[in-house]
């Protein structure tokens, strides 16, 4: 019998950790939000006064033309932006349950554990399938062999990979197909027990069948996680998003419930983007 998937404690961002929101608590409006967030690459400004809300247990799609700052925003949400030389947040803030993630006392490694990210292209590490799943966990917890096995199985089950790889867990991860590699990266992120999942164009390099599987996973995972997905694909956003943020030239053009944004955009530029006239 596999142990319960979410049984292990989360790493604190700072003492004391902001009290956990009970999953399914409709009163918790936003797990993650930004206020007047600004960023730059060197001397070039990228984000300007970006304020968004990402509601608990919903999928927020960040959309906009190429180069509008979507990926910069999503990386700023879990402090992976600062890993890029010259990139930095220059103003405003990012808040997880009203806790400032850029406060001096906050451990950026803990932020990246609580707010996991899946990148545009699958990035399995040069090691076995099993070791990929366990990679981040080893830095945060000491597990017995039995606990490691149960965690690997639970994460691979959650991403629909277990039956496909259960007999080759010790084989190199690079032998998997592109779609399998992306699901493995998702399993590796889930193993860290995050609260929020960031997905930066997770299907852009995948075939239609793999894309459909990732979209199915997004729909399933939002029951337990807050999800932010960057996508240029309007049809995909219509399929998976509960909330939409439209960006243009580093600023928020408009945001709101997905149905409202898609059916009745408030700006001409937003309507042009959604209709495929720009982007």
DRENPA-3360 file (N, C-alpha, C; in nm, 2 decimals, always signed):
BEGIN
1 = XXXXXXXX = +0.09/-0.12/+0.00/+0.00/+0.00/+0.00/+0.09/+0.12/+0.00 ~ +0.06/+0.21/-0.09/+0.14/+0.34/-0.10/+0.10/+0.43/+0.01 ~ +0.20/+0.50/+0.07/+0.17/+0.60/+0.17/+0.10/+0.72/+0.11 ~ +0.02/+0.79/+0.19/-0.05/+0.91/+0.14/+0.05/+1.01/+0.09 ~ +0.02/+1.07/-0.02/+0.11/+1.15/-0.10/+0.15/+1.27/-0.03 ~ +0.06/+1.34/+0.04/+0.09/+1.47/+0.10/+0.12/+1.46/+0.25 ~ +0.18/+1.36/+0.30/+0.19/+1.34/+0.44/+0.31/+1.40/+0.50 ~ +0.40/+1.45/+0.42/+0.53/+1.50/+0.48/+0.52/+1.65/+0.50;
9 = XXXXXXXX = +0.58/+1.71/+0.60/+0.57/+1.85/+0.63/+0.64/+1.93/+0.53 ~ +0.59/+2.05/+0.51/+0.65/+2.15/+0.42/+0.76/+2.23/+0.49 ~ +0.86/+2.27/+0.42/+0.97/+2.35/+0.47/+0.91/+2.49/+0.50 ~ +0.95/+2.55/+0.61/+0.90/+2.68/+0.64/+0.97/+2.79/+0.56 ~ +0.90/+2.89/+0.52/+0.97/+3.01/+0.46/+1.04/+3.09/+0.56 ~ +0.97/+3.11/+0.67/+1.04/+3.18/+0.78/+0.96/+3.15/+0.91 ~ +1.02/+3.16/+1.03/+0.94/+3.13/+1.15/+0.86/+3.25/+1.19 ~ +0.74/+3.24/+1.23/+0.66/+3.12/+1.20/+0.60/+3.12/+1.06;
17 = XXXXXXXX = +0.58/+3.00/+1.01/+0.52/+2.99/+0.87/+0.38/+3.05/+0.88 ~ +0.34/+3.12/+0.77/+0.21/+3.17/+0.76/+0.11/+3.05/+0.77 ~ +0.01/+3.06/+0.86/-0.08/+2.95/+0.88/-0.13/+2.89/+0.74 ~ -0.13/+2.76/+0.73/-0.17/+2.69/+0.61/-0.32/+2.72/+0.58 ~ -0.35/+2.73/+0.46/-0.49/+2.74/+0.41/-0.54/+2.60/+0.40 ~ -0.66/+2.57/+0.46/-0.72/+2.44/+0.44/-0.76/+2.42/+0.30 ~ -0.72/+2.31/+0.24/-0.75/+2.29/+0.10/-0.90/+2.28/+0.08 ~ -0.95/+2.35/-0.02/-1.10/+2.36/-0.04/-1.16/+2.47/+0.04;
25 = XXXXXXXX = -1.09/+2.55/+0.11/-1.14/+2.67/+0.18/-1.17/+2.78/+0.08 ~ -1.30/+2.80/+0.05/-1.33/+2.90/-0.05/-1.31/+3.04/+0.00 ~ -1.28/+3.06/+0.13/-1.26/+3.20/+0.17/-1.12/+3.25/+0.14 ~ -1.03/+3.16/+0.11/-0.89/+3.20/+0.07/-0.89/+3.24/-0.07 ~ -0.89/+3.37/-0.09/-0.91/+3.42/-0.23/-0.79/+3.40/-0.32 ~ -0.67/+3.42/-0.27/-0.55/+3.41/-0.35/-0.44/+3.35/-0.27 ~ -0.38/+3.25/-0.33/-0.26/+3.18/-0.26/-0.14/+3.27/-0.29 ~ -0.14/+3.33/-0.41/-0.02/+3.40/-0.46/-0.07/+3.53/-0.53;
33 = XXXXXXXX = +0.00/+3.64/-0.50/-0.04/+3.76/-0.57/+0.08/+3.85/-0.57 ~ +0.08/+3.95/-0.67/+0.19/+4.05/-0.68/+0.13/+4.19/-0.67 ~ +0.21/+4.28/-0.62/+0.17/+4.42/-0.61/+0.27/+4.50/-0.68 ~ +0.24/+4.57/-0.78/+0.33/+4.67/-0.85/+0.47/+4.61/-0.88 ~ +0.47/+4.48/-0.92/+0.60/+4.41/-0.94/+0.67/+4.47/-1.06 ~ +0.80/+4.50/-1.05/+0.88/+4.55/-1.15/+1.01/+4.47/-1.16 ~ +1.06/+4.45/-1.28/+1.19/+4.38/-1.29/+1.27/+4.43/-1.41 ~ +1.39/+4.39/-1.42/+1.48/+4.43/-1.53/+1.58/+4.32/-1.56;
41 = XXXXXXXX = +1.63/+4.33/-1.68/+1.75/+4.25/-1.72/+1.86/+4.36/-1.74 ~ +1.95/+4.37/-1.65/+2.05/+4.47/-1.66/+1.98/+4.61/-1.65 ~ +2.00/+4.69/-1.75/+1.94/+4.82/-1.75/+1.81/+4.83/-1.82 ~ +1.77/+4.71/-1.87/+1.64/+4.71/-1.95/+1.52/+4.67/-1.87 ~ +1.43/+4.75/-1.85/+1.31/+4.72/-1.78/+1.22/+4.61/-1.85 ~ +1.17/+4.52/-1.78/+1.09/+4.41/-1.84/+0.94/+4.42/-1.78 ~ +0.93/+4.42/-1.65/+0.79/+4.42/-1.59/+0.78/+4.56/-1.53 ~ +0.65/+4.61/-1.55/+0.62/+4.74/-1.49/+0.49/+4.74/-1.41;
49 = XXXXXXXX = +0.50/+4.75/-1.28/+0.38/+4.76/-1.20/+0.28/+4.65/-1.22 ~ +0.33/+4.53/-1.22/+0.24/+4.41/-1.25/+0.17/+4.37/-1.12 ~ +0.04/+4.37/-1.11/-0.03/+4.33/-1.00/-0.13/+4.22/-1.05 ~ -0.12/+4.10/-1.00/-0.21/+3.99/-1.04/-0.25/+3.91/-0.91 ~ -0.35/+3.83/-0.93/-0.39/+3.74/-0.82/-0.41/+3.60/-0.88 ~ -0.36/+3.50/-0.80/-0.37/+3.36/-0.84/-0.45/+3.29/-0.74 ~ -0.58/+3.27/-0.76/-0.67/+3.21/-0.66/-0.63/+3.06/-0.62 ~ -0.66/+3.03/-0.50/-0.63/+2.89/-0.45/-0.71/+2.79/-0.53;
57 = XXXXXXXX = -0.64/+2.68/-0.57/-0.70/+2.57/-0.63/-0.77/+2.61/-0.76 ~ -0.71/+2.71/-0.83/-0.76/+2.74/-0.97/-0.64/+2.75/-1.06 ~ -0.66/+2.75/-1.19/-0.56/+2.76/-1.29/-0.56/+2.90/-1.34 ~ -0.45/+2.97/-1.33/-0.44/+3.11/-1.38/-0.35/+3.10/-1.50 ~ -0.40/+3.14/-1.62/-0.32/+3.14/-1.74/-0.27/+3.28/-1.76 ~ -0.14/+3.29/-1.78/-0.07/+3.42/-1.82/-0.05/+3.41/-1.97 ~ -0.10/+3.51/-2.04/-0.10/+3.51/-2.19/-0.05/+3.65/-2.24 ~ -0.01/+3.65/-2.36/+0.03/+3.77/-2.43/+0.12/+3.74/-2.54;
65 = XXXXXXXX = +0.16/+3.85/-2.62/+0.25/+3.83/-2.73/+0.39/+3.79/-2.69 ~ +0.46/+3.73/-2.78/+0.60/+3.69/-2.75/+0.68/+3.82/-2.70 ~ +0.76/+3.80/-2.60/+0.84/+3.91/-2.55/+0.77/+4.01/-2.45 ~ +0.64/+3.97/-2.41/+0.57/+4.07/-2.33/+0.60/+4.06/-2.18 ~ +0.68/+3.96/-2.14/+0.72/+3.94/-2.00/+0.66/+3.83/-1.93 ~ +0.59/+3.74/-2.00/+0.52/+3.63/-1.93/+0.62/+3.54/-1.85 ~ +0.72/+3.49/-1.92/+0.82/+3.40/-1.85/+0.89/+3.47/-1.74 ~ +0.92/+3.60/-1.76/+0.99/+3.68/-1.65/+0.90/+3.68/-1.53;
73 = XXXXXXXX = +0.77/+3.71/-1.55/+0.68/+3.71/-1.44/+0.67/+3.58/-1.37 ~ +0.66/+3.47/-1.44/+0.64/+3.35/-1.37/+0.77/+3.31/-1.29 ~ +0.88/+3.34/-1.35/+1.01/+3.31/-1.27/+1.02/+3.40/-1.15 ~ +0.97/+3.52/-1.16/+0.97/+3.61/-1.04/+0.89/+3.56/-0.93 ~ +0.78/+3.48/-0.96/+0.69/+3.43/-0.86/+0.76/+3.34/-0.76 ~ +0.86/+3.26/-0.81/+0.92/+3.17/-0.71/+1.07/+3.20/-0.70 ~ +1.12/+3.32/-0.74/+1.25/+3.36/-0.72/+1.36/+3.28/-0.80 ~ +1.31/+3.22/-0.91/+1.41/+3.16/-1.00/+1.46/+3.27/-1.10;
81 = XXXXXXXX = +1.40/+3.38/-1.11/+1.44/+3.49/-1.20/+1.58/+3.53/-1.16 ~ +1.61/+3.54/-1.03/+1.74/+3.59/-0.98/+1.85/+3.49/-1.01 ~ +1.82/+3.37/-1.06/+1.93/+3.28/-1.11/+1.98/+3.31/-1.24 ~ +1.91/+3.40/-1.32/+1.96/+3.45/-1.45/+2.05/+3.57/-1.43 ~ +2.18/+3.56/-1.47/+2.27/+3.68/-1.45/+2.21/+3.81/-1.50 ~ +2.21/+3.91/-1.42/+2.16/+4.04/-1.46/+2.01/+4.06/-1.44 ~ +1.94/+3.96/-1.41/+1.79/+3.97/-1.39/+1.76/+3.99/-1.25 ~ +1.67/+4.08/-1.22/+1.63/+4.11/-1.08/+1.50/+4.18/-1.07;
89 = XXXXXXXX = +1.44/+4.16/-0.96/+1.31/+4.24/-0.92/+1.36/+4.37/-0.87 ~ +1.30/+4.48/-0.93/+1.34/+4.61/-0.89/+1.24/+4.69/-0.81 ~ +1.12/+4.64/-0.79/+1.02/+4.71/-0.72/+0.90/+4.62/-0.70 ~ +0.81/+4.66/-0.61/+0.69/+4.59/-0.58/+0.72/+4.46/-0.50 ~ +0.62/+4.37/-0.50/+0.64/+4.25/-0.42/+0.56/+4.13/-0.48 ~ +0.61/+4.01/-0.43/+0.54/+3.89/-0.46/+0.50/+3.83/-0.32 ~ +0.37/+3.79/-0.31/+0.32/+3.75/-0.18/+0.26/+3.61/-0.18 ~ +0.30/+3.52/-0.09/+0.24/+3.39/-0.08/+0.16/+3.39/+0.05;
97 = XXXXXXXX = +0.03/+3.39/+0.04/-0.05/+3.40/+0.16/-0.01/+3.52/+0.24 ~ +0.00/+3.63/+0.17/+0.04/+3.76/+0.23/+0.18/+3.77/+0.29 ~ +0.26/+3.67/+0.27/+0.40/+3.68/+0.31/+0.49/+3.72/+0.20 ~ +0.57/+3.83/+0.22/+0.65/+3.88/+0.12/+0.77/+3.79/+0.09 ~ +0.77/+3.73/-0.03/+0.87/+3.63/-0.07/+1.00/+3.69/-0.09 ~ +1.01/+3.82/-0.10/+1.14/+3.89/-0.13/+1.19/+3.96/+0.00 ~ +1.13/+3.93/+0.11/+1.17/+3.99/+0.24/+1.31/+3.93/+0.27 ~ +1.39/+4.01/+0.34/+1.53/+3.97/+0.36/+1.54/+3.84/+0.44;
105 = XXXXXXXX = +1.45/+3.81/+0.53/+1.47/+3.69/+0.61/+1.42/+3.56/+0.54 ~ +1.36/+3.57/+0.42/+1.30/+3.46/+0.35/+1.41/+3.38/+0.27 ~ +1.41/+3.25/+0.29/+1.51/+3.16/+0.23/+1.46/+3.14/+0.08 ~ +1.54/+3.18/-0.02/+1.49/+3.16/-0.15/+1.48/+3.01/-0.19 ~ +1.55/+2.92/-0.13/+1.54/+2.78/-0.16/+1.41/+2.73/-0.10 ~ +1.36/+2.78/+0.01/+1.23/+2.74/+0.06/+1.12/+2.79/-0.03 ~ +1.14/+2.91/-0.08/+1.04/+2.96/-0.18/+1.02/+2.86/-0.30 ~ +1.13/+2.82/-0.35/+1.13/+2.73/-0.47/+1.08/+2.59/-0.44;
113 = XXXXXXXX = +1.08/+2.56/-0.31/+1.02/+2.43/-0.27/+0.87/+2.44/-0.26 ~ +0.82/+2.55/-0.20/+0.68/+2.57/-0.18/+0.61/+2.60/-0.31 ~ +0.69/+2.67/-0.40/+0.63/+2.72/-0.53/+0.72/+2.65/-0.64 ~ +0.68/+2.54/-0.69/+0.76/+2.46/-0.79/+0.74/+2.51/-0.93 ~ +0.83/+2.49/-1.01/+0.82/+2.54/-1.15/+0.85/+2.42/-1.25 ~ +0.78/+2.42/-1.36/+0.80/+2.33/-1.47/+0.84/+2.42/-1.59 ~ +0.95/+2.39/-1.65/+1.00/+2.48/-1.76/+0.94/+2.44/-1.90 ~ +0.97/+2.52/-1.99/+0.92/+2.51/-2.13/+0.96/+2.38/-2.19;
121 = XXXXXXXX = +1.09/+2.34/-2.18/+1.14/+2.22/-2.23/+1.17/+2.12/-2.12 ~ +1.14/+1.99/-2.13/+1.17/+1.90/-2.03/+1.31/+1.90/-1.99 ~ +1.34/+1.90/-1.86/+1.48/+1.91/-1.81/+1.51/+1.80/-1.71 ~ +1.50/+1.67/-1.76/+1.54/+1.56/-1.67/+1.69/+1.57/-1.64 ~ +1.73/+1.54/-1.52/+1.87/+1.54/-1.48/+1.94/+1.41/-1.54 ~ +2.07/+1.42/-1.56/+2.14/+1.30/-1.61/+2.16/+1.19/-1.51 ~ +2.05/+1.13/-1.47/+2.05/+1.02/-1.37/+1.93/+0.94/-1.40 ~ +1.90/+0.84/-1.31/+1.79/+0.75/-1.33/+1.66/+0.82/-1.31;
129 = XXXXXXXX = +1.55/+0.75/-1.36/+1.42/+0.80/-1.34/+1.39/+0.81/-1.19 ~ +1.42/+0.71/-1.11/+1.40/+0.72/-0.97/+1.48/+0.83/-0.90 ~ +1.60/+0.85/-0.94/+1.68/+0.96/-0.88/+1.64/+1.09/-0.92 ~ +1.58/+1.11/-1.04/+1.52/+1.23/-1.08/+1.41/+1.27/-0.98 ~ +1.32/+1.18/-0.95/+1.21/+1.21/-0.86/+1.26/+1.25/-0.72 ~ +1.36/+1.18/-0.68/+1.41/+1.21/-0.54/+1.51/+1.32/-0.53 ~ +1.55/+1.38/-0.64/+1.66/+1.48/-0.64/+1.64/+1.59/-0.54 ~ +1.53/+1.66/-0.55/+1.51/+1.77/-0.46/+1.48/+1.73/-0.31;
137 = XXXXXXXX = +1.41/+1.62/-0.30/+1.37/+1.57/-0.17/+1.49/+1.55/-0.08 ~ +1.60/+1.50/-0.13/+1.71/+1.47/-0.06/+1.77/+1.59/+0.01 ~ +1.75/+1.71/-0.04/+1.80/+1.83/+0.02/+1.71/+1.88/+0.14 ~ +1.59/+1.83/+0.15/+1.49/+1.87/+0.25/+1.46/+1.77/+0.36 ~ +1.47/+1.64/+0.32/+1.42/+1.54/+0.42/+1.51/+1.42/+0.42 ~ +1.51/+1.35/+0.53/+1.59/+1.22/+0.54/+1.48/+1.11/+0.54 ~ +1.49/+1.03/+0.43/+1.39/+0.93/+0.41/+1.45/+0.79/+0.42 ~ +1.37/+0.69/+0.47/+1.41/+0.55/+0.47/+1.40/+0.50/+0.33;
145 = XXXXXXXX = +1.45/+0.39/+0.30/+1.44/+0.32/+0.17/+1.29/+0.30/+0.13 ~ +1.22/+0.26/+0.23/+1.08/+0.23/+0.21/+1.00/+0.36/+0.18 ~ +1.03/+0.47/+0.25/+0.97/+0.60/+0.22/+1.01/+0.65/+0.09 ~ +1.13/+0.63/+0.05/+1.17/+0.67/-0.09/+1.10/+0.60/-0.20 ~ +1.08/+0.47/-0.18/+1.01/+0.39/-0.28/+0.86/+0.44/-0.29 ~ +0.80/+0.46/-0.17/+0.66/+0.50/-0.17/+0.64/+0.64/-0.23 ~ +0.74/+0.73/-0.21/+0.73/+0.86/-0.26/+0.74/+0.86/-0.41 ~ +0.84/+0.78/-0.46/+0.86/+0.77/-0.61/+0.73/+0.72/-0.67;
153 = XXXXXXXX = +0.68/+0.61/-0.61/+0.56/+0.55/-0.67/+0.44/+0.65/-0.67 ~ +0.42/+0.72/-0.56/+0.31/+0.81/-0.55/+0.32/+0.92/-0.65 ~ +0.44/+0.98/-0.67/+0.46/+1.09/-0.76/+0.44/+1.05/-0.90 ~ +0.49/+0.93/-0.93/+0.48/+0.88/-1.07/+0.33/+0.84/-1.10 ~ +0.27/+0.79/-1.00/+0.12/+0.75/-1.01/+0.05/+0.88/-1.04 ~ +0.08/+0.99/-0.97/+0.01/+1.11/-0.98/+0.02/+1.17/-1.12 ~ +0.13/+1.15/-1.18/+0.16/+1.21/-1.32/+0.13/+1.10/-1.43 ~ +0.08/+0.99/-1.39/+0.04/+0.89/-1.49/+0.16/+0.81/-1.55;
161 = XXXXXXXX = +0.27/+0.82/-1.48/+0.39/+0.75/-1.54/+0.42/+0.61/-1.48 ~ +0.36/+0.58/-1.36/+0.40/+0.46/-1.29/+0.40/+0.34/-1.37 ~ +0.28/+0.31/-1.44/+0.27/+0.19/-1.52/+0.36/+0.19/-1.64 ~ +0.40/+0.30/-1.68/+0.49/+0.31/-1.80/+0.64/+0.29/-1.76 ~ +0.68/+0.32/-1.64/+0.82/+0.31/-1.61/+0.85/+0.22/-1.48 ~ +0.75/+0.16/-1.42/+0.77/+0.09/-1.30/+0.88/-0.02/-1.31 ~ +0.90/-0.07/-1.43/+1.00/-0.18/-1.44/+1.14/-0.13/-1.49 ~ +1.15/+0.00/-1.50/+1.28/+0.06/-1.54/+1.32/+0.18/-1.47;
169 = XXXXXXXX = +1.29/+0.18/-1.34/+1.32/+0.30/-1.26/+1.46/+0.34/-1.25 ~ +1.55/+0.24/-1.27/+1.69/+0.26/-1.26/+1.76/+0.29/-1.40 ~ +1.68/+0.30/-1.50/+1.73/+0.34/-1.63/+1.74/+0.49/-1.64 ~ +1.83/+0.54/-1.73/+1.85/+0.69/-1.75/+1.72/+0.76/-1.79 ~ +1.69/+0.87/-1.73/+1.57/+0.94/-1.76/+1.57/+0.99/-1.91 ~ +1.68/+1.01/-1.97/+1.69/+1.07/-2.10/+1.63/+0.97/-2.21 ~ +1.61/+0.84/-2.16/+1.56/+0.74/-2.26/+1.41/+0.76/-2.27 ~ +1.35/+0.84/-2.19/+1.20/+0.86/-2.20/+1.17/+0.95/-2.32;
177 = XXXXXXXX = +1.05/+0.94/-2.36/+1.00/+1.03/-2.47/+0.99/+1.17/-2.41 ~ +0.97/+1.27/-2.50/+0.96/+1.41/-2.46/+0.84/+1.43/-2.36 ~ +0.72/+1.37/-2.39/+0.61/+1.39/-2.31/+0.63/+1.32/-2.17 ~ +0.69/+1.20/-2.17/+0.72/+1.13/-2.05/+0.83/+1.21/-1.96 ~ +0.92/+1.27/-2.03/+1.02/+1.35/-1.96/+0.95/+1.47/-1.89 ~ +0.86/+1.53/-1.96/+0.79/+1.65/-1.89/+0.71/+1.60/-1.77 ~ +0.64/+1.49/-1.78/+0.57/+1.43/-1.67/+0.66/+1.39/-1.56 ~ +0.78/+1.34/-1.59/+0.88/+1.31/-1.49/+0.93/+1.44/-1.42;
185 = XXXXXXXX = +0.95/+1.55/-1.49/+0.98/+1.67/-1.43/+0.87/+1.72/-1.33 ~ +0.75/+1.70/-1.37/+0.64/+1.73/-1.29/+0.64/+1.64/-1.16 ~ +0.66/+1.51/-1.18/+0.67/+1.42/-1.06/+0.78/+1.47/-0.97 ~ +0.90/+1.51/-1.02/+1.01/+1.56/-0.94/+0.97/+1.68/-0.86 ~ +0.89/+1.77/-0.92/+0.84/+1.89/-0.85/+0.74/+1.85/-0.75 ~ +0.65/+1.76/-0.78/+0.55/+1.72/-0.68/+0.61/+1.65/-0.55 ~ +0.73/+1.59/-0.58/+0.79/+1.52/-0.46/+0.84/+1.62/-0.36 ~ +0.86/+1.74/-0.39/+0.90/+1.85/-0.30/+0.78/+1.90/-0.22;
193 = XXXXXXXX = +0.66/+1.85/-0.24/+0.55/+1.89/-0.16/+0.52/+2.04/-0.18 ~ +0.51/+2.09/-0.30/+0.48/+2.23/-0.32/+0.33/+2.26/-0.29 ~ +0.30/+2.39/-0.27/+0.17/+2.44/-0.26/+0.12/+2.50/-0.40 ~ +0.21/+2.55/-0.47/+0.18/+2.62/-0.60/+0.27/+2.56/-0.71 ~ +0.21/+2.54/-0.83/+0.28/+2.49/-0.94/+0.28/+2.59/-1.05 ~ +0.40/+2.63/-1.09/+0.42/+2.72/-1.21/+0.46/+2.64/-1.33 ~ +0.39/+2.67/-1.44/+0.42/+2.59/-1.56/+0.45/+2.69/-1.68 ~ +0.57/+2.70/-1.72/+0.61/+2.80/-1.82/+0.61/+2.73/-1.96;
201 = XXXXXXXX = +0.50/+2.75/-2.04/+0.48/+2.69/-2.17/+0.51/+2.54/-2.16 ~ +0.45/+2.46/-2.08/+0.49/+2.32/-2.06/+0.47/+2.23/-2.18 ~ +0.38/+2.27/-2.27/+0.35/+2.19/-2.39/+0.41/+2.23/-2.52 ~ +0.49/+2.34/-2.51/+0.54/+2.40/-2.64/+0.62/+2.31/-2.72 ~ +0.69/+2.21/-2.66/+0.78/+2.12/-2.74/+0.72/+1.98/-2.75 ~ +0.59/+1.96/-2.71/+0.53/+1.83/-2.71/+0.44/+1.80/-2.82 ~ +0.42/+1.68/-2.85/+0.32/+1.64/-2.96/+0.18/+1.65/-2.90 ~ +0.08/+1.65/-2.99/-0.06/+1.67/-2.95/-0.11/+1.57/-2.84;
209 = XXXXXXXX = -0.07/+1.44/-2.85/-0.11/+1.34/-2.75/-0.05/+1.37/-2.61 ~ +0.08/+1.41/-2.61/+0.14/+1.45/-2.48/+0.08/+1.58/-2.43 ~ +0.05/+1.67/-2.51/-0.01/+1.79/-2.47/-0.15/+1.77/-2.40 ~ -0.22/+1.68/-2.46/-0.35/+1.64/-2.41/-0.34/+1.58/-2.27 ~ -0.23/+1.50/-2.25/-0.21/+1.44/-2.12/-0.17/+1.54/-2.02 ~ -0.09/+1.64/-2.05/-0.05/+1.74/-1.96/-0.17/+1.82/-1.92 ~ -0.26/+1.85/-2.02/-0.38/+1.93/-1.99/-0.47/+1.85/-1.89 ~ -0.48/+1.72/-1.91/-0.56/+1.64/-1.82/-0.50/+1.65/-1.68;
217 = XXXXXXXX = -0.37/+1.64/-1.67/-0.30/+1.65/-1.54/-0.33/+1.78/-1.47 ~ -0.33/+1.89/-1.55/-0.35/+2.02/-1.49/-0.49/+2.03/-1.43 ~ -0.59/+1.97/-1.50/-0.73/+1.97/-1.45/-0.74/+1.88/-1.33 ~ -0.66/+1.78/-1.32/-0.67/+1.69/-1.20/-0.59/+1.76/-1.08 ~ -0.48/+1.82/-1.11/-0.39/+1.87/-1.00/-0.45/+1.99/-0.94 ~ -0.53/+2.07/-1.01/-0.59/+2.19/-0.94/-0.68/+2.16/-0.83 ~ -0.72/+2.03/-0.81/-0.79/+2.00/-0.69/-0.71/+2.01/-0.56 ~ -0.58/+2.00/-0.58/-0.48/+2.01/-0.47/-0.38/+2.12/-0.47;
225 = XXXXXXXX = -0.37/+2.18/-0.59/-0.27/+2.29/-0.60/-0.32/+2.41/-0.67 ~ -0.26/+2.52/-0.64/-0.28/+2.65/-0.71/-0.19/+2.64/-0.83 ~ -0.24/+2.66/-0.95/-0.16/+2.64/-1.07/-0.15/+2.77/-1.15 ~ -0.03/+2.81/-1.20/-0.01/+2.92/-1.29/+0.05/+2.87/-1.41 ~ -0.01/+2.89/-1.53/+0.05/+2.84/-1.65/+0.07/+2.95/-1.75 ~ +0.19/+2.96/-1.81/+0.21/+3.05/-1.92/+0.19/+2.98/-2.05 ~ +0.10/+3.04/-2.13/+0.08/+2.97/-2.26/+0.05/+3.08/-2.37 ~ +0.09/+3.05/-2.49/+0.06/+3.14/-2.60/-0.06/+3.09/-2.68;
233 = XXXXXXXX = -0.11/+2.97/-2.63/-0.21/+2.90/-2.71/-0.35/+2.93/-2.65 ~ -0.42/+3.01/-2.72/-0.55/+3.06/-2.67/-0.65/+2.94/-2.65 ~ -0.65/+2.85/-2.74/-0.73/+2.73/-2.73/-0.70/+2.65/-2.60 ~ -0.57/+2.63/-2.58/-0.53/+2.56/-2.46/-0.58/+2.64/-2.33 ~ -0.56/+2.77/-2.33/-0.61/+2.84/-2.21/-0.76/+2.83/-2.19 ~ -0.83/+2.83/-2.30/-0.98/+2.81/-2.29/-1.01/+2.67/-2.23 ~ -0.93/+2.58/-2.26/-0.95/+2.44/-2.20/-0.92/+2.43/-2.06 ~ -0.81/+2.50/-2.01/-0.76/+2.47/-1.87/-0.78/+2.58/-1.77;
241 = XXXXXXXX = -0.80/+2.71/-1.82/-0.79/+2.82/-1.73/-0.92/+2.85/-1.66 ~ -0.91/+2.89/-1.53/-1.02/+2.95/-1.46/-1.01/+3.10/-1.46 ~ -0.89/+3.15/-1.46/-0.86/+3.29/-1.46/-0.75/+3.32/-1.56 ~ -0.76/+3.44/-1.62/-0.67/+3.48/-1.73/-0.60/+3.61/-1.70 ~ -0.47/+3.62/-1.72/-0.40/+3.75/-1.72/-0.35/+3.77/-1.85 ~ -0.39/+3.88/-1.92/-0.33/+3.92/-2.05/-0.23/+4.03/-2.03 ~ -0.11/+4.01/-2.09/+0.00/+4.10/-2.07/+0.04/+4.16/-2.21 ~ +0.09/+4.28/-2.20/+0.14/+4.35/-2.32/+0.26/+4.44/-2.28;
249 = XXXXXXXX = +0.37/+4.43/-2.34/+0.49/+4.51/-2.32/+0.52/+4.53/-2.17 ~ +0.52/+4.41/-2.10/+0.56/+4.41/-1.96/+0.46/+4.46/-1.86 ~ +0.34/+4.48/-1.90/+0.23/+4.53/-1.81/+0.11/+4.44/-1.83 ~ +0.02/+4.45/-1.72/-0.10/+4.37/-1.73/-0.20/+4.45/-1.81 ~ -0.25/+4.40/-1.92/-0.35/+4.46/-2.00/-0.49/+4.45/-1.94 ~ -0.52/+4.32/-1.90/-0.64/+4.30/-1.83/-0.64/+4.16/-1.77 ~ -0.72/+4.14/-1.67/-0.73/+4.01/-1.60/-0.87/+3.99/-1.55 ~ -0.90/+3.86/-1.53/-1.03/+3.83/-1.47/-1.07/+3.69/-1.49;
257 = XXXXXXXX = -1.19/+3.65/-1.47/-1.24/+3.51/-1.49/-1.22/+3.48/-1.64 ~ -1.18/+3.36/-1.66/-1.15/+3.32/-1.80/-1.27/+3.35/-1.90 ~ -1.39/+3.31/-1.86/-1.50/+3.32/-1.94/-1.52/+3.47/-1.98 ~ -1.51/+3.56/-1.88/-1.53/+3.70/-1.91/-1.42/+3.76/-2.00 ~ -1.29/+3.72/-1.98/-1.19/+3.77/-2.06/-1.20/+3.72/-2.21 ~ -1.23/+3.59/-2.22/-1.24/+3.54/-2.36/-1.37/+3.59/-2.43 ~ -1.48/+3.60/-2.36/-1.60/+3.64/-2.43/-1.62/+3.79/-2.44 ~ -1.56/+3.86/-2.35/-1.58/+4.01/-2.36/-1.46/+4.08/-2.31;
265 = XXXXXXXX = -1.35/+4.08/-2.38/-1.23/+4.15/-2.34/-1.25/+4.30/-2.33 ~ -1.19/+4.36/-2.23/-1.22/+4.50/-2.21/-1.14/+4.60/-2.29 ~ -1.03/+4.55/-2.35/-0.94/+4.64/-2.43/-0.94/+4.59/-2.58 ~ -0.91/+4.69/-2.66/-0.90/+4.65/-2.80/-0.77/+4.56/-2.83 ~ -0.66/+4.59/-2.76/-0.54/+4.51/-2.78/-0.57/+4.37/-2.73 ~ -0.64/+4.35/-2.62/-0.68/+4.22/-2.57/-0.76/+4.14/-2.67 ~ -0.86/+4.21/-2.73/-0.94/+4.14/-2.83/-0.86/+4.11/-2.95 ~ -0.77/+4.19/-2.99/-0.69/+4.16/-3.11/-0.60/+4.04/-3.08;
273 = XXXXXXX = -0.54/+4.03/-2.96/-0.45/+3.92/-2.93/-0.53/+3.79/-2.93 ~ -0.65/+3.79/-2.86/-0.73/+3.67/-2.85/-0.78/+3.63/-2.99 ~ -0.80/+3.72/-3.08/-0.85/+3.69/-3.21/-0.74/+3.65/-3.31 ~ -0.61/+3.66/-3.26/-0.50/+3.62/-3.34/-0.45/+3.73/-3.43 ~ -0.50/+3.85/-3.41/-0.45/+3.96/-3.50/-0.32/+4.02/-3.46 ~ -0.28/+3.99/-3.33/-0.14/+4.03/-3.29/-0.09/+3.92/-3.21 ~ +0.04/+3.91/-3.19/+0.10/+3.81/-3.11/+0.20/+3.71/-3.17;
% end
